[in-house]
Amino acid sequence: MACVLETPLRMSVLSEVTASSRHYVDRLFDPDPQKVLQGVIDMKNAVIGNNKQKANLIVLGAVPRLLYLLQQETSSTELRTECAVVLGSLAMGTENNVKSLLDCHIIPALLQGLLSPELKFIEACLRCLRTIFTSPVTPEELLYTLRHWHSCGFKSSPQPLLCANGPDHQTILFNHGAVQNIAHLLSSTSYKVRMQALKCFSVLAFENPQVSMTLVNVLVDGELLPQIFVKMLQRDKPIEMQLTSAKCLTYMCRAGAIQTDDNCIVLKTLPSLVRMCSKERLLEERVEGAETLAYLIETDVELQRIASITDHLIAMLSDYFKYPSSVSAITDIKRLDHDLKHAHELRQAAFKLYASLGANDEDIRKKIIETENMMDRIVNGLSESSIKVRLSAVRCLHSLSRSVQQLRTSFQDHAVWKPLMKVLQNAPDEVLVVASSTLCNLLLEFSPSKEPILESGAIELLCSLTQSENLALRVNGIWALMNMAFQAEQKIKADILQGLSTEQLFQLLSDSDVNVLMKTLGLLRNLLSTRPHIDQIMSTHGKQIMQAVTLILEGEHNIEVKEQTLCILANIADGTTAKELIMTNDDILQKIKYYMSHSNAKLQLAAMFCISNLIWNEEEGSQERQDKLRDIGIVDILHKLSQSSDPNLCDKAKTALQQYLA
């Protein structure tokens, strides 16, 4: 949309515009270049902090003229720079100001200005661009649809323009030559330029294998980028540079471009980040160091072990919980808010790093829990006012809950299930996912927390999670119910079935996600265990369960899903009355026969369990069942399987044949 002011509109507002505002605009058209320059400088001084003046000048048409002067090659560098400064000042006004600037196509003009060899002019253009792009009314996509950004702004500017939010934007920037245009800036004599280039690389490499793989092989003055980053990690470099270099190497490592056992990670990046966690560092540096280290070691067991024994890191992190030392002594409200903000950030970072450290190793978990007041700190963290602290505390608890020993001791001693259940009430999905994952562990058979959690109304909560649109919550809800049902009393199983409802159970069995399907089958298998329970459940839900089993065995599912389904059939076949639901269903019998001759040994073995439970001699009606199964060819298949090269299949077939001979 062109920035054109129609005459009637202009005339209608002129009465409200001061004479001085008109004077500023009129001076932009003076034939004397020096008078134009002085007019722009005067306009700059007039609009600073004056939103009314800014609005008046926009209405009077100052923007198109300023953009014209900015783009004219005949304009002096000083004039073009002052025009960019005024436009930046106008952009700092109201959101309507920004909209007006966008309507006048200001962005292409400013980007073109970045091609200038004049540093001050480039800086003015960049500041204006930054102001515009940080405005909520500016469409983010604008930056990524402009084709000539990559040839601009990376020549000599200390502030390269880069806003890569997510993989799509990273890819666009990468495809338009960002890496090549930024790389040479690392050898600049200006510290600001080197730092901005470094920050750009950290943004581009974050969770992006394509960019990271490219960065590994980029040469700058004959040196590979990772080598340059390692040099920037040295202790004689500014802390900001050390941290950002560590981020670059961390992101490249997590993206798979650098191996986790590479010396630049083990001997350089990891120790540098641990060093950032020490008391000597500023609070912001300690937070950034801990969070970056947590990300670096999150998925690698060996890095977790190395970090845990580097510079007493586990004990060092306990200091993160001791700031501020005395809130009650602080009377300045601003100071109090500042300190509480930092306290939240420190606790959040510490919990994150503890979560990564304890993700896999039992000895590390033990050391973490034995740290001063650790369990009390986690419990307190679960009820923090800051959602970020609560989330990181839950992550830490989840990591530690993988320990069987701690579930039986520390978790029980501190009754962590109570605050955890509170966290699960009306929490945002991000917190719910981690909290429900933790609950899955607390509901394992050997956890003493299982019984009190059941008594606190967990079934209703978990059943509601299975209806969530969030896939992770559906998985966790059904997973927790599966753990709850394992070797449970009949009443608990009945409560689960009632809470889920038959309709919801079969909705989950038809879920498109294999994880949901597998956990639902696991739940069904745990529900259908011990004969009285099997018979009871099949007497009320038998028709629907058999229908679901049939659909899964007929469907396009993987081996694990079909194996689990056949195991459910084997459990049903172990029931006293329930087995008749199989024997009277010729379709199911044919499917069992089919899977006995399947090419996959797991499916054959699972089908054999069904047959074994159906023909067992000691049970009433076994003769009739044996006869019917012989008639459909089961005995012939058993003879073939008794010659199998697979020892499990061979033994199982021979055992089944003995039932016919007894």
N, C-alpha and C positions, 0 to 999 in steps of 0.2 A: 504494500500500500504506500503510495507516494506521499511525501510530507508536503502537501499543498494546502495553503490556507485560503479559502474562498473569500472574496471581497466582503459579502454581507456579514460573515462571521467576524472578520477582522474589524469591520466598522462597529459591530455591536459591542465589542469588548474594549475598543479604544478609549471609551469614556472612563473606564475603570483603571486604565494603565497610566502610570505617572509619566510626566514629560521626560524625566531623567531616563526611564526605561527606553523610551523611543529614541532618545539621544544616543544611548549605547549602541543600538542597532544601526542607526543612521551612520555612525562613524565607521562601521564595517565596510561601507561603500565609498569611502573617501578615496579620491584618485592618488593621494599621497601615501605611499607604503608605510612611512614612519608614523603618520597620524593613525593609520589602521592598526599598527602594532600597539601604539599607546592606547587606542580605544579598546583593544582586546585585553590589555593589562588592567585598565580601569574596570572593565566588565568583570574580570576575574576577582578583583578586590571587592566589587559590589555584591557579588552573588555568594561569597563565603558566609555560610551560616544563615542565609536569608532565603528561605523557601518561596516567599511571595515574589521576591525579585526574580528568582529562577523561573517561576511559572509565567511571570509577565514577559520575560525575554523569549521563552519558548513560544508563547502565543503570538508574539510580534515577529516571529520568523527568524530568530537568531541562529537556530541550529543549521538550516540548509546553508546559510552564508558561512558559518564557521567551518562546516565540512568542505565547502568549496575552497576556502582559503587553505585548509589543511592539506588538500590534495593537489594544489597548484605547484608545479615545479618552480614557477617564478617566485613563489613566496619564500621569504628567508626562513632559515632553520628556526630562528628565534620565534618568528610569527607562527609557524606551524606548531611549534612546541607549546606556545601559549594557547593556541586554539584547542589543542588536545587537553590541556589543563582545565580550561573553561568547560569543555564538554564533560570531563570527569567530574567537575564540581556540580554541573547540572544533574549528572547521573546519581549523585549522592543525595538528591532531594527526595521527592515523593515517588511512589511507584508509577504514578501517571507520567512523571518526567521520563522515567526509563522507557515506558511504552512509546512516548513521543520520539525519543531517540531511536528506538528500534524501527519505528515507522519510517524514519528518515534514512534507513539503511546505514546506520553508523558503523556496524561491525565490519563489513567489507572495507570501508574506508580506513578504519584503524588497523586492520590486518595488513592492508597495503602499506601503511606507514611503517610497519615493522621491517620492511625491506630497506629502509633508509640506513646509510652508514653512520648517522648521527645518534650517539648513545642517549643523549638527553631526550630527544624526540621519541625514540623507541620506548624509553622508560615511561614517558607521559602517555603514550598510546597504550602501553601494557597496564598502567594503573587504571586508566579509563575502562579498558576491557575487563579487568578484574572486578571493578565496581559493577559493571553491567551484568557480568555472568554470576555474580553472587546475589543478584536481586532475584527474589522469588517469582517475579513476573517474566523473567527471561527464559524461554524454552531451552532446556539443556541441550537438545538435539542440534541447536543452531551451530554450536562449535564443531560438531562432528560431520556436518554436511558441507562445511566450507572447505573447498579443495586446496586453497593455497596457504593454509595455516602452516604446513610443514616446511615451506620454504621461507617462513618468516620467523623472526624472533629468536632464533637459535644461533645467530651469527656472533653477536657480541653482547646480548642482553643479560643482565644479572638475574632476571626473573623470567625464565622460559614459561610460556603459557601452557599449562598441562592440567587437565581435569579428567582423569581417566577413571570413571565410575563404572566398574564392572568389565567383564571380558569383551563385550561388544565394542565399547569405547577404546579399550586397549588395542583391540585388533585394528580398528580404523586408524588410530594413531600410528601403530606399527606399520601398517600397509602404506602409509603416506610418508614413510622415511624417518620416523621419530628417532629411532636408534642411531642412525647415521648422522643425523643433524645434531644430536645431543652429545655423542661420544667425544668429539674433538674438544668440547668445552671443558672436559676433565683436565686438560693440560693448560687451561687458562691461567694467567698470572693473578687473576682476581679470585679471592677466596669465595666471594658471594656467587660468582659464576659457577665455580666448581661445586659448591654446595647445592645450588639449584639443579644442576645437571645430575648430581647424585640422587637428589630427591625424586627427580623425574624417573630415573632408572628403578628406584624402589617401588614407585607407583606402577610402572609398566610391568615389572616382573611379578608382582603379587598374584599368586595363584594362577599364573599364566605360563604353561609349559612352552608354548610357541616362542614367546618373547625371551624366556629364560634360556632356552636352548640356543637362541641366536646370540644372546649376550656373552655366553661362554666363549664364543669364537671371535668376538669383535676385538680388533687391534687398534690401539691408540699409541702412536709413536713407537710402534714395534712391540708393545706390551699388550698381553691379553687383559681384558677387563677384570676378571677375578684377581689377577695379580695386582692390578691398580687398587682394587677395593681392599685387598689385604694390606697394602702399604698405607692406605688411609685409616687402617685399624690401629696403627702404631700409637704407643702411649704419648708420643710427643705431638700428636695431632690434636686439634680441638675436639672436645667430647662430642659435640654435635656431629662432626665428621665421622668419628669412630662409630657412633650409634647408627648413623644412616648407612655407612658402609656395611656394618653388621647386618642391618636389615636387608640390604641388597643380596648379600651372600646367603642369608637365611631364606629369603624368598626363592632364590635360584635353587637352593638345596631342596626345599619342600616341593618345588615344581619338577624335581627329578633331573635338573641340569647339572647338579654337582652331587656326587655320592656322599652319603652321610659319614663315611669313614675317611673322606679326603682330609688331608692335613689342614687345608685352609678352613675347614669346619671344626675339626677336633682340636687342633692346636692354636687356632687363631680366633675364629668367630665365637665359639662357645666360651672360652676363657674371658674374652673381652666383654661378653654380655654378663657373665657372672660378676665381673669386676664392676659393672654398672650398678649392681644391686647392693654395693657396700655403703656403709654409713657416710663415707666421705663424699659421695655423690649428692647432687641436688635432688630434691624430691621428684621433680619431673623426670630426671634421668633415671632414677631408681625404678619408677613406674614403667617407663619405656623399655628399659633394659630387661625387667622381669617379664613383661608381656611378650617381648620379642623372643626371649629365651624359651618361654613356655610354648610358643609356636614352633620354634626350631626343634625341640625335643619331643613334641607331642606324640609322634607316631613311631619313634625309634627307641627300642629298649636300650641299646648300647649307649646312645647319647644321654638317656635318662640316668643310667648308672654313672657315666663319667661326670655329669653335672652334679649328681648327688654327693660326690666326694671331692668336688672342686671348691677350695676356699671355704669349707664349712657352710655351704650354701643353705642347707636346710635350717641350721641354727640362725644364719644371717637373716633369713626371711622373717623370723619371729619378731625382729625389730620393726617390721612394717606395721605391726599391730600396736606399737607403743607411741604413735603420733596422733594428735598432739599429746604431750606429756601431761598437761593439766588444762582441760577445757574450762573448768570452773574459775580458773585464775584469769581468764581472758574476758575483759569487759568491753572491748571494742567490737561492735557487732560485725563490721566489715572484716576485721581480722578473724573473728570467730567463724564466719561463713567461709572465709578463705581456708582456714585450717581444717574445718570439717570436710570441705571439698577434697583437700589433699588426703585427709585420713581415709575417705571413701576410696579414692583412687589407689592408695597404697594397699589397702586390704583387698580390693578387687584384684590387683596385680599379683599379690602374694597367693591368694586362693587359686588363681589361674595356674601359677607356676607349681604350686603344690599338687594340683590336679594332674599336670603333665608328668611331674616327677614320679608320682605314685601310680601311674596308669597300668604298669605291668609287673613291677618287681615287688615281691612280698617283703623283702628286707627293707626296701625304701619306704614302703607304707608304714612299717613298724617304726622306723626312725621319725617319720612325720608325725605320727600319732603320739609318740613319746616326747615330742617337742613341747615346751612349756605351754600349758593350758590350751593345747591345740583343739581338743574336742569341744571345750567350752567356747572357743573362738568360732568354730564352725557353727555350733548351735546358735550363738548370738548372730552370726552372719546370715542365718536363714530368716531372721526377722528384721534385718536392716531396713531402714527407710529407702535406701538406694536400691533400685531394681537391678542395677549392674552388680552391686556387691552380693545381693541375694543369689543372682544367677551364678556368679563365680563360686560362691560358697556351696551351692548345690552341686556344681561340677566337681569341686574338691571332694565333697561327700560321696558322690557317685564313684569317683576314682578309688577312694578308700574302701567303698562297700564291696569291691571285688575280692576282698580278703575274707576268707572263711573264718580265720582266727579273730579278726576284728569284729565281724558280725556277732560273734559269740561273746565277746568281751567288752571292748570300749563302746561299741554301738548300743549294747544292752545297758551298760552302766550309766550311760548318758541319755538313754531313752530318746535317741535321735528321731525315732519314728514320729514322735509328737509334733515337733516343729516342721518335720517334713510333710506331714498330713495337712498342716496349716498352709504351707507353701502351695500345696496342690489346690487350694480353694481359690477360685477366681483369679488365677495367675495367667499372665500372657503365655501364648503358645511356646515361646522360646524357653521360658522357665519350666513350663509343664513337661516339655519333652525330656529335659534332663532329670527333673524331679521324679517323673514316672519311671524313667530308666533305673533310678536309684531304688524306687519302690519294688521294682522287679527283683532286685537282689535281696532286699529285706524280706521278701516273701518266699525265698527258697526254703526247702524243707528243714535245713539245719539252723535256720535263723531264729533265735528266741523272740524276735520282734513279730514273727508271723501271726501269732495268736492275738496280741493286743491290736495289731493293725486290722485284723478281721473284725474284732469287736468294735472298732471305731467307725464302721460303716464304709469300709474300703470297696466292698463289692459294688455298691451303687455308683461310686465315683468311677471305678474302672470300667464298668459297663457303659457309662456315659462317654468315656474316652473312645470306646470302640466305634462310636457313631460320629467321631470328629471327621471333618474334611481334611485335616492335617494327617498325612500318611504316617508320620513318625508316631503320632499320638495313638492312632489306631493300632499300630504294631505293638506299642508299649502296653496299651490297655489289655489287649488279648494275651500278650506275653505274661503280664502280671497275673491274669486270671488262670493261665495255664500253670504257672508256678503254684498258685493258690490251690488249685485242684489236685495237685500231686499228692497222692496218698491221704487225701482229705476225708473227713467224715461225710456220711451221706447227706446230712443236713446242709453242709457247706456247698456240696455239689448241687443240691436242689436249689439253694439260694442263688447260685451262679446261673443256673439255667433259667430260673424265674426272672432274675435281674436282666439277663440278656434278652430273653424272649426267643422263642423258636424262630420267629421271622428274622430277628437280627443275627442269630447264629448262622442261618443259611445265607443271609446277605453277605456275611464275612466269608463264607465258604465259596462264594462266587466273586469275591473281590479280585480285581485284575492284578493286584500286587502279590507276587509270590511269597513275600515275607508274611503278609497278613494271612494268606492261605495256609502256609506252613504252621504258623503259630495257632491258628484256629483248629487245624487238624491235631496239633499237639494237645490243645485243650480238650478236644473231643476224646482223644486217646486216654488222657488222664481221668476224664470223667467216667469213661467206660473201663474201669479197672475194679477188680474184686467182684466176684459173681453176683452177690446180692445187688450191688450198685448197677452192674451191667443189666441185670434182668429188670430192675426197677425203671431205669432210664429208657430202656428199649420198649418197655410196656407202654410208656407214655409218648415217646418220641421216635419209636422204631421206624414208622413209615417214612417220616421225613429224612431220618438219618440214612436209611437204605437208598432213598432217592438221591441224596447228595453224594453218597459213595459211588453210585452208578454213574452219575454225571461226571465225576472227577476221573474215574477209570476210563471213561469213554473219551474224555477231552484231551486237548493238546497240552499236556502238562509234562514237567521234567521228571526225571527218575525219582528224585527225592520226594516229590509230592505224591507220586503213585505208590512209592514204598510205604510212606506214612499212612496212606489210605488203606492199603492192604493190611497193615498192622492193626488198624482200627477194626477191620473185618475179623482179624485173628482174635482180637479181644472179644468181639461180639460172639464169635464161635466158641469162646470159653464160657459163655453164660449157660445157665441151666435151661432156661426157657428161651432165651434170646437167640440161641443157635438155630431155632426153627425158622426164624426170619430169613436165614440164609438158605436153609434146606428147602424151603417152599418157594424160593426165588430162582427159577431156572436161569434167568439172565445173569444173576450174580455168580451162580455156579459155573457157567460157561466162561465168565471173565476170570475166575480163579484158575480154571483149567488153562485158559490162554496164557496167563502170566506164569504158570508152572513151566511152560515151554518157551518162555521169553528168552531173548539173547542176553539180557542183563541178569547176572547172578543174584543181585540184591532183590530184584523183583521176584525171581524164582523162589528164593528163600522165604520171603514174606508170604507168598502164596502157599508155600509148604506149611507154614505155621497155621494157616487157616485150616488146611486139610487135617493136620495132626490133631487140632482141637476138636474137629468134627467127628473123627473116627476113633477117638480114645475109648478103649474097651471097657474101662471101669465105669463108664457113664451110661445111664439109662437111655435106651433107644439107639445104642451105638451100632447094633447089627443092621438095623434098617438104613441107617445113614451110610454105613459101609457098602451095603448092597446098591444103593442109589448111585453112589459115587463110582462104584465099579462099572455100573451100567453106562455111565457117561464117559468112561475111558480113563479115569483117574489112576487106576492100578497100573495100566500100561505105561503111563507117564512116570509113575514111581519106579518101575523096573528100569526104565531108561536112565532116570536120574541116579539110581543106585550104582550106575557105572560111570558117573560123572567124574571128571578130573578135579573138580572142586570138592575138597574134603568136607566142607560144611553141608553142601547139597547132598553129597553121597551119604553121609551119616544120617541126615534128616530123612532121606528117602528110605533107607534101610530100617530106621526106627518106625516109620509109618507102615512099612510092609509087614513088620512083626505084629502090628495090631490086627492085620488080616489073618495072620497065621495062628494067633493065640486062641 
